Every structure is written in C-alpha cells, then in structure tokens.
C-alpha cells in the first residue's frame, strides 16, 4: 500500500526550518515504527530477516519512503529508507540510535535537500567495530560524498 501525505507547508522554498525538522522527524519515526512492526511480525513467524548490511541493498536515489520489505525487494534505497531500516534493526537489539539529518539550500531554486543519517550514543558496535557518533548507512552502501554537510 502507498500512503501519500500532503505536507505543503513544509520542505518548499521559504518553508519554516523548525516545521521542516519536526515534519521530517515525525515521518522518519513513523517509517522506523513500521520497520519494527514488520521485523517483530517476521520474528513471531519464525522468519529471519537479514541485517541491512547483509541484505545486498545498495544506495540509490528514490522518491519513495520504503519499509524493509519494499527496500529489500527493490534492492536499493536512499538515506531515509536506509536509516530507518538500520535504526529499526538496532533498536530491536536494544541499542540507542535516532535519525538525524543535514540540509542544504539549493542555489538554483532555494529548495532544500536533506541527507538523513543515524545518531548513536557513541558506544554502538557493529561487527566488533565502534560506530561513529554520526553513522551513515548511505555511505557504507555506495553513496558518494555529494550529500549536504550542514547538521540541523
């Protein structure tokens, strides 16, 4: 099912930065919650879902906000879906993480471009390696260094 949201007051040229931040955080938390519900359902059914980094998914720009089953089926996703999948899997293991983002104003039309990544508590490890405070699933899965760098 596809559920479109009309959020015309946010994310456009001249939109309020606080409204943009609040809206993006709400949408990301909803996507994470959907991923957690899916992972719990699969676990209840005895099915194992591979970790994002073992799934074969790579970074690729999309317009959709994909839950884990759609992301894995598609084989690629961008920062919003990758970060949500990572956060859901980490939270189910009892680890602290939250989505955060960077943004930049496009000079051509004054629109905003966002890049979403994971904020950890600095103690999270993955495969025996400590993750940085700001962990970027998109970079690990093939994104180049053209993402916004301004933290909001």
N, C-alpha and C positions, 0 to 999 in steps of 0.2 A: 504494500500500500504506500502511496505517496501522499504526504500531508503538507501542502504548501501553506506557508504563513505569509500574511500581508503585514509587513513591518515598514510601512512607507515613511515613518518619522525617523527611522534610523538608517545609518550606513550610506546616506546620499551626500552629495556636496552640501557643505554647510550644516550638516546634522550635528546635534549636540554630542560631544565626546563622552559625557557620562552616560547618556542614553545608549550610545553605541556600545560602550563597555558593558553596561547592565544587560542589554539585549543579547550580546554575544555570549556572555557568561551563562545566562539562562538557557540559551539554545544548546550550548556545549554540555551543560549539566544534564539536560534532557536526553541528549544523544548518549552520554555515558550511562545514564539510568536505563535506557533501552538496551544497551550492550550488556549491562549487568544482568538484567532480566533474562536476556537470551542465554547468557553463559550459565546462569543458575538453572534455567529450564533444561539445557543440554546436559548439565551435570546430573540433574534429577533423573533424566532418562538414561544415564549411564554413558553418555557420549562425551568424548574428549575433543575439545576444540584447540587447535594448535595456537601457540603464542604468536602474536603479530609478527615477530621477527623470524619465526619458523614457518610462516604461512605461505611464503612465496609472493606476497603482496609487495608491490613497488610503489614509489611515489609517482603520481601523475595528476595533473590539474583536473578538477571536475567542478561542476556546478551543484552536485548533489551532496547531501549530508547522509552518508551511508552508514548503516549499522553493520556490525561484524559480518553477518551472513551475506549481505549485499557487497560489502567491501571484498570479502574473500572470493565471492563468485566473480566479481568484476576483475580482480587481480591487481587493481591499482586504486589509489585514492590520494587525496591531498591532505593537508595538515589537519583539517577539522576532523575528518574520519579517522585518521591515523592516531591522533592524540586521544580521541575518545576511546578507541579500542585499547590503546596502551593503558589509559587511566582505569578503565573498567577491569582489565586483567590484573593490574597492580592492586586496586582496591579490594578485589576479591581475595587477594593473598594477604590482606590486612596492612598494606603499605600506604603511606601517605603520598598523595600526589594530587595536583589540581591543574586544570587547563589554564594557561595564561596566554597572552598574545602581545605581539608587536604590531605596529601600524606605521604606514607612511602615506602622505598625501600625494596623489598623482598630480604632477605639474600640468598635464595636458587638460584635465577637466576638474581638478580639485576634489575628485573622488578619493575614497580611502581603500587601500589594500592592507589586509590583515595577514599575519602569519601566526599560527597557533602552535604552541609547544607545551611541554609539561614542566611544571614547577614541582620539584621534590623537596624533601626536608634535608637533603644533603647526605643522608645515610643509606639511601636505597642502593642496592646492588643488583646487577644483572649478570649472570654467568660469572660470578666472582669478581666483577669489576664495579667499583663505586661509580654511580652516575653523577654527572654534574648537577648543580642546583637547578639549572635550566637544561632539560633534556629534550632533544629534538628528534622525534621518530622520523620526520620527513627527511632530514639529512641522512640518517642511517639507511633510509630506504631509497636514496637516489636523488634527492632534491639538490640542485646547485645552489650556490651562495647568493642568489638574487632576491632573497626574502627580506622584508623590512627588518630594520635593526633597532628601531625605537621601541623600548619597552613602555607599556602603558599600565 
